[in-house]
Amino acid sequence: LVGEGIDFTTIRRGVIGSVVPSVNQVWLKTLAKIVDGDVFTVGPTSELPITLDVEEPLSVGADRIVNTLAAREMYHRDTIAVDLGTATTFDCITAEGVFLGGVISPGMAAGLDWLSSRTAKLPRVELRPPDIVIGRRTETCIQSGVFYQAVDAVDGIVRRIKDEWGNPNAWVVATGGFSIAIGPHLGTVDEIEPFLTLYGLAMAGNYLGGGPPS
């Protein structure tokens, strides 16, 4: 914030959406020092216009909660949010903002970490879209394997979700840190919105503060 020249006195509200509960108190104390107003933490019991229609609603992470809210407010249609981050998650969300569950799988970075930590002769490589599928060096073989395994896994899981949900026209949105890199290679994705989770977090803060979603 300081680097961007933002005046702290203009910040009237703070909102936390962490999937690491142990850091929530740290963020609360930090934001309390710089925010001239309320600081909210998003969780399963937050009063938001969504429904967590799953077996264990109290276990739903803040990221999936705000993705549900953002999809409800932005798309107004049944949506599958594919969040490509540390983990790759698939959230099934109705037009009315009902979270029906989904899928959680390891992210692309986890695949690289596993290879480099468990196999001494395989190097740690940069995670980026490879130019070819058939690698000619160890590094390009790893890049191709991790990247295209992720691509085909996402497309395959989305198709399975649509079949099981009985919803072939569900809108598929890719978001998260790897969405820009992997999104254009996905055949099942209708839209790439890297900041869906952040938009949902901002909307949640507005709702919890008694204001409109945007």
C-alpha positions as CSV (number, residue, x, y, z in Angstrom):
1,L,0.0,0.0,0.0
2,V,2.8,2.4,0.9
3,G,4.5,1.6,-2.4
4,E,1.4,2.5,-4.3
5,G,1.0,5.8,-2.5
6,I,-2.3,4.8,-0.9
7,D,-3.4,7.0,2.0
8,F,-4.4,4.7,4.9
9,T,-6.9,7.3,6.2
10,T,-9.0,6.6,3.1
11,I,-9.5,2.9,4.0
12,R,-12.9,2.6,5.7
13,R,-13.3,-1.2,6.0
14,G,-11.2,-4.3,6.1
15,V,-12.2,-7.9,5.3
16,I,-10.3,-11.1,5.8
17,G,-10.8,-14.3,3.9
18,S,-8.1,-16.8,5.0
19,V,-8.0,-20.5,4.7
20,V,-5.2,-20.6,7.3
21,P,-7.1,-19.9,10.6
22,S,-3.9,-19.4,12.6
23,V,-3.1,-16.2,10.8
24,N,-6.6,-14.6,11.2
25,Q,-5.7,-12.9,14.5
26,V,-2.5,-11.6,13.0
27,W,-4.4,-10.0,10.1
28,L,-7.1,-8.7,12.5
29,K,-4.5,-6.9,14.6
30,T,-2.7,-5.6,11.5
31,L,-5.8,-4.2,9.8
32,A,-7.1,-2.7,13.0
33,K,-4.1,-0.5,13.0
34,I,-4.6,0.9,9.5
35,V,-8.3,0.7,8.8
36,D,-10.5,3.5,10.0
37,G,-13.6,1.4,10.4
38,D,-14.8,-2.2,10.8
39,V,-12.7,-5.3,10.0
40,F,-14.7,-8.4,9.1
41,T,-13.6,-12.1,8.8
42,V,-15.5,-14.2,6.2
43,G,-16.5,-17.7,7.3
44,P,-19.3,-20.2,7.1
45,T,-21.4,-18.3,9.6
46,S,-21.1,-14.9,7.9
47,E,-24.4,-13.3,7.0
48,L,-24.2,-13.4,3.3
49,P,-26.9,-14.0,0.6
50,I,-25.6,-17.5,-0.2
51,T,-26.4,-21.0,1.0
52,L,-23.8,-23.7,1.8
53,D,-25.8,-26.8,0.8
54,V,-23.2,-29.4,1.8
55,E,-22.9,-32.1,4.5
56,E,-20.4,-30.1,6.6
57,P,-21.1,-26.4,5.9
58,L,-18.8,-25.3,8.8
59,S,-15.9,-26.8,7.0
60,V,-16.2,-24.7,3.8
61,G,-13.3,-22.4,3.3
62,A,-13.5,-18.7,2.9
63,D,-12.2,-18.8,-0.6
64,R,-15.1,-21.0,-1.7
65,I,-17.5,-18.8,0.2
66,V,-16.5,-15.7,-1.6
67,N,-16.2,-17.4,-4.9
68,T,-19.9,-18.4,-4.5
69,L,-20.8,-14.9,-3.6
70,A,-18.9,-13.4,-6.6
71,A,-20.5,-16.0,-9.0
72,R,-24.0,-15.1,-7.7
73,E,-23.5,-11.4,-8.1
74,M,-21.6,-11.4,-11.4
75,Y,-23.0,-14.2,-13.5
76,H,-26.6,-14.9,-12.4
77,R,-26.4,-18.4,-13.8
78,D,-25.3,-21.8,-12.7
79,T,-21.5,-21.7,-12.5
80,I,-18.5,-23.9,-12.0
81,A,-15.6,-21.8,-10.5
82,V,-12.3,-23.5,-11.1
83,D,-9.8,-21.9,-8.7
84,L,-6.2,-22.6,-9.9
85,G,-4.0,-21.9,-6.9
86,T,-2.0,-23.8,-4.3
87,A,-4.8,-26.3,-4.6
88,T,-7.1,-26.6,-7.6
89,T,-10.7,-26.4,-6.5
90,F,-14.0,-26.8,-8.4
91,D,-17.0,-25.0,-6.9
92,C,-20.6,-25.8,-8.1
93,I,-22.7,-22.7,-7.6
94,T,-26.3,-22.2,-8.6
95,A,-27.7,-18.9,-10.1
96,E,-29.3,-18.2,-6.7
97,G,-26.0,-18.5,-4.8
98,V,-26.3,-22.0,-3.5
99,F,-22.9,-23.8,-3.1
100,L,-23.5,-27.4,-3.9
101,G,-20.0,-28.7,-3.2
102,G,-17.3,-29.6,-5.6
103,V,-13.8,-31.0,-5.9
104,I,-10.4,-30.3,-4.3
105,S,-7.2,-31.5,-5.9
106,P,-3.5,-30.7,-5.7
107,G,-2.4,-27.6,-7.6
108,M,0.3,-27.5,-10.3
109,A,3.0,-26.3,-8.0
110,A,2.3,-29.2,-5.7
111,G,3.2,-31.6,-8.5
112,L,6.5,-29.8,-9.1
113,D,7.3,-29.8,-5.4
114,W,6.6,-33.5,-5.1
115,L,8.9,-34.4,-8.0
116,S,11.7,-32.3,-6.8
117,S,11.5,-33.4,-3.2
118,R,11.0,-37.2,-3.8
119,T,13.3,-37.7,-6.8
120,A,16.9,-36.6,-6.3
121,K,17.8,-36.6,-10.0
122,L,14.9,-34.5,-11.2
123,P,15.6,-30.7,-11.0
124,R,13.2,-28.0,-9.9
125,V,12.0,-26.3,-13.0
126,E,10.0,-23.1,-13.8
127,L,6.3,-23.6,-14.0
128,R,5.2,-22.2,-17.4
129,P,3.3,-23.4,-20.5
130,P,5.6,-25.6,-22.5
131,D,6.0,-25.1,-26.3
132,I,5.8,-28.8,-27.0
133,V,4.2,-31.9,-25.4
134,I,7.1,-34.3,-26.1
135,G,10.0,-33.0,-24.1
136,R,13.5,-33.3,-25.4
137,R,15.3,-32.5,-22.1
138,T,14.5,-33.5,-18.5
139,E,13.3,-30.0,-17.7
140,T,10.9,-29.8,-20.7
141,C,9.6,-33.3,-19.9
142,I,8.7,-32.2,-16.4
143,Q,7.1,-28.9,-17.6
144,S,5.1,-30.7,-20.2
145,G,4.0,-33.5,-17.7
146,V,2.9,-31.2,-14.9
147,F,1.3,-28.6,-17.2
148,Y,-0.7,-30.9,-19.5
149,Q,-1.6,-33.2,-16.7
150,A,-3.2,-30.2,-15.0
151,V,-4.9,-29.1,-18.2
152,D,-6.4,-32.5,-19.0
153,A,-7.4,-33.1,-15.3
154,V,-9.3,-29.8,-15.2
155,D,-11.1,-30.5,-18.5
156,G,-11.9,-34.0,-17.4
157,I,-13.2,-33.1,-14.0
158,V,-15.3,-30.2,-15.4
159,R,-16.9,-32.7,-17.9
160,R,-17.6,-35.2,-15.1
161,I,-19.1,-32.4,-12.9
162,K,-21.4,-31.3,-15.7
163,D,-22.5,-34.9,-16.3
164,E,-23.2,-35.7,-12.6
165,W,-24.9,-32.3,-12.0
166,G,-27.0,-32.8,-15.1
167,N,-26.0,-29.2,-16.1
168,P,-24.2,-29.2,-19.5
169,N,-24.6,-25.5,-19.9
170,A,-23.1,-24.4,-16.5
171,W,-20.8,-21.4,-17.0
172,V,-17.2,-22.3,-16.3
173,V,-14.9,-19.6,-14.9
174,A,-11.2,-20.1,-14.3
175,T,-9.7,-18.0,-11.5
176,G,-6.7,-18.0,-9.2
177,G,-2.9,-17.5,-9.6
178,F,-2.4,-20.0,-12.4
179,S,-5.6,-19.1,-14.4
180,I,-3.8,-16.8,-16.8
181,A,-1.2,-19.5,-17.7
182,I,-3.4,-22.5,-17.9
183,G,-6.8,-20.9,-18.7
184,P,-6.2,-20.4,-22.5
185,H,-5.3,-24.1,-22.8
186,L,-8.6,-25.3,-21.2
187,G,-11.3,-26.5,-23.6
188,T,-14.1,-26.4,-21.0
189,V,-13.6,-22.9,-19.7
190,D,-15.9,-20.1,-20.8
191,E,-14.2,-17.2,-19.0
192,I,-11.0,-16.4,-17.3
193,E,-11.3,-14.0,-14.3
194,P,-8.2,-14.1,-12.2
195,F,-9.6,-11.9,-9.5
196,L,-13.0,-13.6,-8.9
197,T,-12.0,-14.5,-5.3
198,L,-10.9,-10.9,-4.6
199,Y,-14.1,-9.5,-6.1
200,G,-16.1,-11.8,-3.9
201,L,-14.1,-10.8,-0.8
202,A,-14.8,-7.1,-1.5
203,M,-18.5,-7.9,-2.0
204,A,-18.5,-9.9,1.3
205,G,-17.0,-6.9,3.1
206,N,-19.7,-4.6,1.7
207,Y,-22.5,-7.0,2.7
208,L,-21.1,-7.4,6.2
209,G,-20.7,-3.7,6.5
210,G,-24.4,-3.2,5.6
211,G,-23.9,-1.8,2.2
212,P,-24.5,-3.0,-1.4
213,P,-22.4,-5.8,-2.9
214,S,-20.4,-3.4,-5.1
